[in-house]
Amino acid sequence: MASVSFHDGRMTAEVPVEVRTLDQFVTFTCSDRAFGIDIMSVREIRSWSPTTALPDQPHGAKGVLDIRGSVVQVYDLAVMLGGYGSEINTGQVVLVVSLQNQDVGLLVDTVSDIIFAQPEDLRPVPLSGGDRANAMVSGMFKNEDRLIAILNLAAMFPSYPGN
């Protein structure tokens, strides 16, 4: 908690001030569902370009892209979340996200907006019988008339260094 000093010529008083921070999320759609990722994890947003498929790719992997000299694995988020991969169309985008010291691409349908969420806007995810700490969705927040699921990148990519 921060404090503010007041000085009236005779004395100085320290008055605690609650500092409230806004959580910022990049929101996007995938298979007609709304998701958000902490803005600090997003490195860039790129239009879709064909990937190079590799043998023995992980579940949901579409292939790799060369992004500024680095080879980045691109995953179809719809497949990772238990859906079916769709045919690639020119409107889709790749969110390049940082997992510690490694970048990963997520193929999504569209990027919607950057949302500033107050702490009171955040909602817990209902229990579904699994381990909440390892759930792919870490929370939710309401924006206008819809709920947006916040993705837990560490749970989605547990084998990446630092996760």
N, C-alpha and C positions, 0 to 999 in steps of 0.2 A: 504494500500500500504506500502511496506517495504522500507527501505532505506539502503544505503551502505555508510560508512564513508571513505573518502580518507584523508590521512594526509601526507603532503609533508615537514614537519618540521616547517612550518610557520603558516599554518592554516588547519582547518578541514572543509570539505564541506560535507553536507548531500545531496546525490543525490538520488532522488526517483527511485526505481526499481519496475517494475510491476512484481508481483509474479503470475505465471500462474500455475494453478493446472490442472492435468488431472483427468477426471472423469473415474472411473473404473466400469465396468459392467460385471457380469457373464451373458454370453449369452447361450441360449438354444433354442430348438425347441419344438413346441407343435402343433400337427395337421398340419405339414408342414409349419408352420409359425415361423419366427425368433423373439425372444424376448430377452430383457435384464432387469436385476434387479441390482440396485446399490449394489456393492460388500459389502458395509458395512451392508446391511440388511441380507446377507446370513450367516447363522450360520454353516450349513454343507450340504453336498451332500451325499445322501444315496441311495443304490440300493433298488429297490422296494421290499417290503415284505408285505404280506397280512395284512389288517387292520381289526379291530373289528368294525362292523357296530353298530350304536346306533339308537334308535328310535328318530323320530323328528329331524333328522340332517338338518343343513342348506343347502341351494341350493349348489350343486356341491360337497358336502362332501362325501368322500368315507368311512370314518370311522376314528378310532384313532389308534395311535401307541404308544407304550411305548418306549421313547427315553431317555435313561440314567435316568430312574426313573420319568420322566415327561410324562404325557399323552398329546399327540399332535394331534390336528385335522388335517387330511389330505384331501385336496380338489383336485378334478380333474380339472386342469386348463382349459382343452378343454371345459368342461361343463360351467365353470364360464364365459368363453369368448363367450358363445352363440353357441357352437358346441355340438356335440354328444360325449359322453364318448366312448372311444374305449375299446376293450378287453385289459386287462392288459397283457403285455408281459415282459419277464425277462430283456429286455434291458432298460426298463423305470426306471427313477430315481425320488426320492423325494428331492426337494430343501426345506430345513428347513430354514425358514426366520423368522426374529424377527420383531414383531409388538409391539413396546414399550417393555413391560415386558412379552409378551406372544409369544411363538413360534407357527408357523403354517407350515404345510407341503403342498407343491404344487407338484402334480404328473405331470411330463413332460416327453416327449419322450427321449430326449438326452440333455446332457450339452455339449456345443460346446467349449467355450473358455472364457478367461478373456480378455476383450478388454479395452484398454486405449484410451479414446476419448478426443480429443482436444475440447475446447469450440466451435470452429468454425465448428466442425463436427456435432454438435447438430442441429436438425431441429424441428420447431414447428409442432404440429399435425394439419392437416386441420380441419377447423370448420365443425361439422356435425350436428349442430342444438342443441346440448346439452350444458350443463354447463362444460366448459373446466376444471374448478377446480375439478370437481367430475368425470372426465373421467378416465377410466381404463388405458389409455395410456397417459402419461404425456409429451412425446416427442419422437423423433426418431433420429437415427444417421446412417450415411452411413458407411459401412464397406465393403471394396472391392466392389463387384458388387451388394450388397443387402442393403435394409433398415431394420434396426432392431428397433422394437417398445419397448420403455422403459415403463415397467409396473408401475402404480401408486398404490402401496400396500394399502395406506390409503383409496383410493377410492374403492378398491376391497373389503376391510374389514372394513367398517365404524362402525360396531358395536363392534369392539375390543377396549379394554381400551386404551385410549390415542390417538385414531384415530378420 
